[in-house]
Amino acid sequence: MTSLFDPLDLRGVRVRNRIWVPALCQYTIDKRDGIPTDWHLVHLGSFARGGAGLIIAEATGVTPEGRISPHDTGIWNAEQATAWRRVTDFVHTQGAVIGLQLAHAGRKASVYPEWGPLSLKKGTIPESEGGWETVSASDIAFGSYAAPRALTTEEIQDVVAAFAAGARRAIDAGFDLVEIHAAHGYLVHQFLSPLSNVRTDSYGGSLENRARFLLEIVAAISGELGPSVPVLVRFSATDYAEGGWDEVQTATVASWARDAGADLFDISTGGLVTGVTIPSNPGYQVPFAQYVRSEARVPVNAVGRITTPQQAAEIVESGQADAVMLGREMMRDPHFVLRAATELGVDIDYWPPQYLRARLS
């Protein structure tokens, strides 16, 4: 039986426990230059101080046009990489592992952020306000957003190269691993799903063709980073829509991605289309992670309304997933891991010494 507090080895990286933090979009770059700020240092650093094993930094654009909003972080230039170093250095002082989620939003790019002065507006930001033309697998719009332009095969290769270059900058900036964002309706997911990909070339049609873009990204990153750096992939295991992407296709492509160089799969759901019903009961996405783990025989982590130490422990100890990621619960309580150890009667040696006086016996 695997314990929630057992370490997990991913290639050359050891993660101290199985309680992890997913990428949490912050939309906090006021200068719109993609450079992380003090907010990111404190936001991500608090999770490391609180005992998390692995922390994934927010969806970060591999190109300027790949950002969800102009207020996202980036990893397309050296200045951004240098700024990330402050964050990674601090996280390492606390004993945690940190990864960067490499992202391209595709047809869901160039939108108003969810909070801040512009949050009263919704949808696509026009170029007159600093927005840009969006791209996708096909020229099919997401809901009421502006219709994207379908990428050419040459442009697809440019994006693959941008992911690999972003991965190299991330590792040079001190990140221990990278995660490819292939979920939540963003560009890679747009290629995977037949609801958003109606191409007739080698990137559309069959599952092998729709998966080609992702597999090329995995192979390019793995080749760039070498054998010691882990590569994760975040999937949405279902579109919750008839004729769309589902857990069977996810498991199949996960096995192909493993062969191409991916190490672990972060299983979420949804985000590709509007007008669908998504359940929200506790642990509602865990069965999808369990299915992919069982069918593809690959390591996975589970997400989705995991809120208590007992629930997290059951998921890992029962073999439903190899690890859990807690987003909103970690934002509510960055010290969740320390609390979980106390509640579950586990003795850990990474309590911050400055906080030992607060430790409950």
N, C-alpha and C positions, 0 to 999 in steps of 0.2 A: 504494500500500500504506500503510495507516494504522499508525503505530507506537504501541506501548503507552504511549509518553511524549509523544505529541502531545496538545495541549490539545483540549478539547471544549466547544463553546459550546451552552448551553441557554438560550434566550431572552436575558435580560440578564446571565447568569452564565457566566463562563469557568472551567472546571475544568482544572487544570494538567496532569493526566495521566489515563490510563484505568484506573488501579488504585484501586479504591474499597473502602470498608468498609460492609458491610450492617448493618442494625439488629440488635443483639445484646442480647437481654433479660438484665437483670442482677438483677432481683428484690431490690433492695438498699435500698428505702425503709423503714427500720425504723419510722419514725413513721406510716407508712401515709397520709401526707398528699399524696403525689404530687410532692413537692418534691425536685428533684435535689440531690445532695450532693457532697462533695469527691471521693467515689469516681468520680462521673460526669465531673468536671473532669479527673482524672488519667487515667481509662480512655479517654475520647474525645480528650483532649489529646495522649496518647502517640501516637495514630495520625497526628495532624496533624504533630507533631514528626518522626515517622518518614517523612513524605513523601507520605502518601495524598492523592489528588486530591479525592475527595468522601467524607465520613463521614456516614452516616445514624444518628442517635441512635435508641435503642431504641423498640420499640412503646410508644406513649405514649397513655394513655386520653384521649379527647375528652370523656368523662363519667366520674364515679367508677365507675359500673356497667360501663363499657367496659374496665376493666382486666382483664388475665388473672388477676392476683393482687392482694391488697391492698398488695403491696410494689412495685408498678409506678410508674413516673413518670406524671405527668399534665400536661395543658395546658388544664384547664377553668377556671382562675382566674388572676388577675393575680399572685398571690404565686408561683405556679409559673413563670410567664413571667419574672418578675424574677430568680428563681434560675437559670434557664437562661442568662441573659445572661452570667454569669461564664464559662460553657463556650464559648459562641459567640465571645465576645471573644478568649479565648485561642486558639481554633482559627484565627481570622483572623490573629492575630499570626504564625502559622506558615505562612501562605499557602494554607491549605486552605479548601475549601468545605464547609459543614455543612448538612444537612437534618434535618428531624424526621419520623419515621414516625408518622402520625396513625392511631390504631387504636381499634377496638371489638371485643372478643373474642366478643360474642354468647353462644352456648351454651357456649363454652369459657372463660367468665369465672368469677370467684369460686372459683379453685382454689388448692390449696396450692402454694407455690413449689417449684422443683426442688431448692433447697438452703437451708441455714439451719436453725434450730431446728424449724421445722414440716415439714421435708422428709420426715420419716419417715411422715407421713400423705399419702394420695393422694386425688385426686378433688375433689369440690365441698366448699367450706368452708360449713358450716351458718351460718345467721344468728346463732346463739348464740355463734359464734366470730368474728364480724365479716364473714361472707359476705353475699351478697345474692341475690335472685331474678334468674335469667338470662333473656335474651330472644333470639329468633332469628326467622328467616323463618317457620318452622313449629314446632310443639311436638314436635319430634323430638330425642331426646337424643343426645349424643355419647358412645358407649360406655356406661360405667357412671356418667357424670356425671348430675347432676340434670336432669330434663327442663325445657327452657325454656318460656317463654310466648311465643306468636306475637305479634309487634308489630302494632298496629293501623296503619292508613294514616296517622293523625294522628301516632302515635309515630314512624313512619318519617320523616316530615318534621322532627320534632324532632331526630332523629339527624343528618339531612342538615345542619340548621342548626348542630348541635354541631360537625360536621366543619369547616364554614366558619368558625365562631368560633374553633375551635382553630387553624386555619391562620392566621388574622389574628394571634392571640396569638403564634404561633411566629415569624412574620416580625417582629413588633414586638419579640420577644426576641432578634433578631439572626440567626435562621436564614436561609439564602439560598434555600432551597426546601423543599417538603414532599413527602412520599410517602404516598399512600393505601394502607393495608394491605388488599389484597383477596385475600390468600393464606392458606395454612396452616390452613384451616378456621375462620377467624374470621368475624365477622359478614357482611362484604361477600361473602366466598366462600360463606357459607351461603345467601345470596340467589342467587348465580350458579349453583350446582350443583343439578340436579334431584334429587339424592340427599337434600338437606336442605331443599329448597324445594318444597312441594306446595301452595302457595297457589293459589287460584282467582280472585284479583282481578288488578289491573293489574300486580302485582309477582310474579306466578307464571305457570307454564305455558310459553309460548313463550320463545325466547332473548331476544327484544326485551324482554319483561316481566321476565325474571329479571335482565337487565342494567340495568333502569331505575334501581334504587337506586344502583348505582355511577355511572352517567352523571349522575344528579342531583347526586351528591356532587362529581364532577369539575367540572360546570358551576357549582355553587355556590362552590366554592373558587376556580376560575378567575375568576369574576365578582368575588369578594371581593378577590382579590390583584392583579388587573389584568394587563396584557400583558407585564410585565417579569419576573415571578416564575415559575420553572419548577414544574411539577406532575408528579410521577412516580407510577406505579401499580405495586405489586408484585402479580403474579399467581402462583398455582399453576397450571401449564399442564396438569396432569392430576390426577385423584383416584386413579389406578391402580385403578379399579374400573369394572366393566361398567355402562354406563348413566349414568355420571357426567360430570363436567366433563372436557374434553379440550383438546388443543392447537388443534384446528380452531375450537372455540368461543372459545378464548382469542384467537386471531388475529382473529376476526371482531369481538369486543368491543373488542380493542385499537384497531382502526381506528375504531370508533365513539367510543371514549374520546379518541382523538387529535382527532377532529372536535369533541368537547365541550370540549377545552382541555388535554388531557394531552400531555406532551412526550417522555417516555421510559418504557420498560416494563422492570421488574425481574422476570426470569422465574425462578421457583423451581417446586417441585412438591409435591404431597401435603398431608397434614394434615387433610383433611376427615373421613375415616372410619378406623376401626380395622380390624385384621385383613387388611390388604393388604400385599403384598410390594413394598418400595421398594428399587431397586438402589442401590449405594453405590460403584461404581467411579469412578476419577478422571474428573472432567468429565461425570458422568452426566446432568447437567441441561442441558449446553450444546446438544445437538441441539434441545431444546424452544425455547431462545432463538433459535437459528438459524431454526427453522421460523416462529416468530412474526415475526421480522425480515423474512424473505423473503415470507411470505404477506400480511402486513398492511402491509408497506413502512413500518415504523416503527423508530426506534432502540431498541435493547434493551441490557441488560447481562446477562451470564451469571454463574451461581453454581454451587456444588456440587463440592467436593473439588478446587479449583484450588489447587495447593500450590507450584509452582515458577515462577520467572521465565520459563523457556522455554515452559512450558505456557500461561501467561497471554499471552505474546507471540504464540504461534501462534493462539490464539482470536481475538485482535483483528486480527492481520495477515492472517489468512485470510478475514476478513469474517463469521465466525460470530456475532460480537457487536461492539457499538461500545465496550464496556468490560467489565471483569470486577470482581466483588465477591468478596473473600476474607474469610471470617469467622474460622474456627478458625486458619487459618494466620497471620492478623494478630494474633490473641490470643497465639499462640506467639511471634511475632516482630513487634512493632509497627513495626520498622524494615525491614520487608520491601521497601518501595519503594526505600530507599537501597541495600540489598543487590542488588536486581534491577538497578538502574542500573549498578552495578559489574560484575555478572556478564554483562550484555548489552552492555557497552561504551558506555553512553550517558552523556554528560556533562550533569548537571543542576546548576542553580544554587541549589537550595534545601536543601542540606545545612545543618543548624544549625551556626553557626560554633563553638559550644561543643563540637561533636563532630567537627570536622574532623581532629583528631589521630587519630581512630579510622578515618578513611577509608582503604580499601585501594586501592593504586595498581595 
